[in-house]
Amino acid sequence: MLNKLRARVSAAIKPIATGLAKLGLSPNSITVIGFLISIASAYLFFISQQQWGGAVLLLSGLFDILDGAVAKVSGRVTKFGGILDSVLDRYSDLIILAAIVVAGLTNIFIGMAAIIGSVMVSYSRARGELEGVKMASVGLMERAERIVVLAITALVGYVWVGVAVLAVLANFTVAQRLYHSWKSLKTEAKVQ
C-alpha cells in the first residue's frame, strides 16, 4: 500500500539523495547506517523507551528510502545492493520485534506471531517471484506499513497494539500472497 507512495516520496527526497551522493556516500553505506539506526531503535525498545524507539524507527525508515534514491541518482544500482538491503531489512525487523518482546512491551505469543508473520511476508514474496509471479504491492502489510504501524503506536505509548496488528495483518498478507501466487500460477498452467 505505502509502496505506491514511494515514487512520490522518492521525488521529494531526490535533492537530499543528490546531496548525499555528492558527499560520496554509497547506497550500501546508507543501507548500513539505516540498519545501525534500527539497532538503536531496538535498544530503546529493549530499555522500554517506546516513544523514543518509535521515533528512531521512523528515522531508520527514512534511510530505507534514501539508500534506493541515492542508488538511482548516482547510477549505482546493483544486484548486491538489493540483496544487502533485503537482508539487513529482515535483521532489522527481527531485532526490533525481538527487543519489544524481550522488554515485555507485548504478549510473548502475539510478539512471536508478529515475528513469524514479518519474516513470512518477505519469504512469500521472494518464493513467489522465484516462480515468476509478479508480487509488487500484493498484500496489506509490506515493510513500509509495518514500520509505520509500529512507530506510530510506539509514539503514542501503545506499541503492543502495533505488534498485535502486525501479528494479524502480516500473516493475513502471507495468505494474500499465497492466494495471488496460486491464482497466477493456475492461470499460467491453463495457458500452457
C-alpha positions as CSV (number, residue, x, y, z in Angstrom):
1,M,0.0,0.0,0.0
2,L,2.5,2.6,1.1
3,N,5.0,1.4,-1.6
4,K,2.7,3.1,-4.1
5,L,3.6,6.4,-2.4
6,R,7.3,5.5,-2.6
7,A,7.7,7.1,-6.0
8,R,6.3,10.4,-4.7
9,V,8.4,10.3,-1.6
10,S,11.5,9.4,-3.7
11,A,10.8,12.5,-5.9
12,A,10.5,14.7,-2.7
13,I,13.8,13.4,-1.3
14,K,15.7,13.4,-4.5
15,P,17.5,16.7,-3.6
16,I,18.7,15.0,-0.3
17,A,19.7,11.9,-2.2
18,T,21.7,14.0,-4.7
19,G,23.4,15.8,-1.8
20,L,24.3,12.5,-0.1
21,A,25.7,11.1,-3.4
22,K,27.8,14.3,-3.9
23,L,29.2,13.8,-0.4
24,G,30.4,10.4,-1.7
25,L,28.1,8.2,0.4
26,S,27.4,5.0,-1.4
27,P,23.9,3.4,-1.4
28,N,25.3,0.4,0.6
29,S,26.8,2.7,3.3
30,I,23.4,4.4,3.7
31,T,21.8,0.9,4.0
32,V,24.2,0.0,6.8
33,I,23.7,3.4,8.5
34,G,19.9,2.7,8.4
35,F,20.5,-0.7,9.9
36,L,22.6,0.7,12.7
37,I,19.8,3.2,13.4
38,S,17.3,0.4,13.6
39,I,19.6,-1.3,16.2
40,A,19.4,1.9,18.2
41,S,15.6,1.8,17.9
42,A,15.7,-1.9,19.1
43,Y,17.8,-0.9,22.1
44,L,15.4,1.9,23.0
45,F,12.5,-0.6,22.9
46,F,14.6,-3.0,24.9
47,I,15.0,-0.4,27.7
48,S,11.3,0.3,27.5
49,Q,11.7,3.7,25.9
50,Q,9.0,3.0,23.3
51,Q,8.3,6.6,22.3
52,W,12.0,7.2,21.5
53,G,12.1,3.7,19.9
54,G,9.3,4.7,17.6
55,A,10.9,8.0,16.7
56,V,14.2,6.3,15.9
57,L,12.4,3.6,14.0
58,L,10.8,6.3,11.7
59,L,14.3,7.7,11.1
60,S,15.6,4.2,10.1
61,G,12.7,4.0,7.7
62,L,13.8,7.3,6.1
63,F,17.2,5.7,5.5
64,D,15.5,2.7,3.9
65,I,14.1,5.1,1.3
66,L,17.3,7.1,0.9
67,D,19.5,4.2,0.0
68,G,17.5,3.4,-3.1
69,A,17.2,7.1,-4.0
70,V,20.9,7.6,-3.7
71,A,21.5,4.5,-5.9
72,K,19.3,5.9,-8.6
73,V,20.6,9.4,-8.7
74,S,24.2,8.2,-8.6
75,G,23.7,5.4,-11.1
76,R,24.9,2.9,-8.6
77,V,22.0,0.4,-8.6
78,T,23.5,-3.1,-8.1
79,K,22.1,-6.5,-7.5
80,F,24.2,-6.9,-4.4
81,G,22.9,-3.6,-3.1
82,G,19.4,-5.1,-3.4
83,I,20.4,-8.2,-1.6
84,L,22.2,-6.3,1.2
85,D,19.1,-4.1,1.7
86,S,16.7,-7.0,1.9
87,V,18.9,-9.0,4.3
88,L,19.5,-6.0,6.6
89,D,15.8,-5.2,6.5
90,R,15.0,-8.7,7.7
91,Y,17.6,-8.4,10.5
92,S,16.2,-5.0,11.4
93,D,12.6,-6.3,11.6
94,L,13.5,-9.3,13.7
95,I,15.8,-7.3,16.1
96,I,13.2,-4.6,16.7
97,L,10.3,-7.1,17.3
98,A,12.5,-9.3,19.5
99,A,13.5,-6.3,21.6
100,I,9.8,-5.4,22.1
101,V,9.0,-9.0,23.2
102,V,12.0,-9.3,25.5
103,A,11.3,-5.9,27.1
104,G,7.8,-7.2,27.9
105,L,6.1,-4.5,25.9
106,T,3.8,-7.1,24.3
107,N,2.5,-10.5,25.0
108,I,5.1,-13.1,24.0
109,F,2.7,-15.2,21.8
110,I,1.4,-12.1,20.0
111,G,5.0,-11.0,19.6
112,M,6.1,-14.3,18.2
113,A,3.1,-14.3,15.7
114,A,4.3,-10.8,14.6
115,I,7.9,-12.0,14.1
116,I,6.8,-15.1,12.2
117,G,4.4,-13.0,10.0
118,S,7.0,-10.4,9.3
119,V,9.5,-13.0,8.1
120,M,6.9,-14.9,6.1
121,V,5.7,-11.7,4.3
122,S,9.1,-11.4,2.8
123,Y,9.6,-15.1,2.2
124,S,6.2,-15.4,0.4
125,R,7.2,-12.6,-1.9
126,A,10.6,-14.0,-2.6
127,R,9.3,-17.5,-3.2
128,G,6.5,-16.3,-5.5
129,E,8.9,-14.1,-7.5
130,L,11.3,-17.1,-7.9
131,E,8.4,-18.9,-9.6
132,G,7.8,-15.8,-11.9
133,V,4.8,-14.4,-10.0
134,K,4.7,-10.6,-10.0
135,M,4.3,-9.6,-6.4
136,A,4.6,-5.8,-6.5
137,S,2.2,-4.2,-3.9
138,V,0.4,-7.5,-3.2
139,G,-0.8,-7.5,0.4
140,L,-1.7,-5.1,3.2
141,M,1.4,-5.2,5.4
142,E,4.6,-4.7,3.3
143,R,7.6,-3.4,5.2
144,A,6.7,0.3,5.0
145,E,3.3,-0.4,6.6
146,R,4.9,-2.5,9.3
147,I,7.3,0.3,10.2
148,V,4.7,3.0,10.2
149,V,2.2,0.9,12.4
150,L,5.0,0.0,14.9
151,A,6.4,3.6,15.0
152,I,3.0,5.4,15.4
153,T,1.7,3.0,18.1
154,A,5.0,3.3,19.9
155,L,5.0,7.1,19.7
156,V,1.6,7.2,21.5
157,G,2.7,4.6,24.0
158,Y,0.8,1.6,22.8
159,V,3.4,-0.4,20.8
160,W,1.6,-3.6,22.0
161,V,-1.3,-2.6,19.8
162,G,1.0,-2.2,16.8
163,V,2.5,-5.7,17.5
164,A,-1.0,-7.2,17.7
165,V,-1.9,-5.5,14.4
166,L,1.3,-6.9,12.8
167,A,0.5,-10.4,14.2
168,V,-2.8,-10.4,12.5
169,L,-2.2,-8.4,9.3
170,A,1.3,-9.7,8.5
171,N,0.0,-13.2,8.5
172,F,-3.1,-12.1,6.5
173,T,-0.7,-10.6,4.0
174,V,1.1,-14.0,3.6
175,A,-2.3,-15.5,2.9
176,Q,-3.0,-12.8,0.3
177,R,0.4,-13.5,-1.4
178,L,-0.2,-17.3,-1.3
179,Y,-3.6,-16.8,-3.0
180,H,-2.2,-14.4,-5.5
181,S,0.6,-16.9,-6.4
182,W,-1.9,-19.8,-6.6
183,K,-4.2,-17.7,-8.9
184,S,-1.3,-16.5,-11.1
185,L,0.3,-20.0,-11.4
186,K,-3.1,-21.6,-12.1
187,T,-3.8,-19.1,-14.9
188,E,-0.3,-19.7,-16.3
189,A,-0.8,-23.5,-16.2
190,K,-4.0,-23.1,-18.2
191,V,-2.2,-21.0,-20.9
192,Q,0.4,-23.7,-21.4
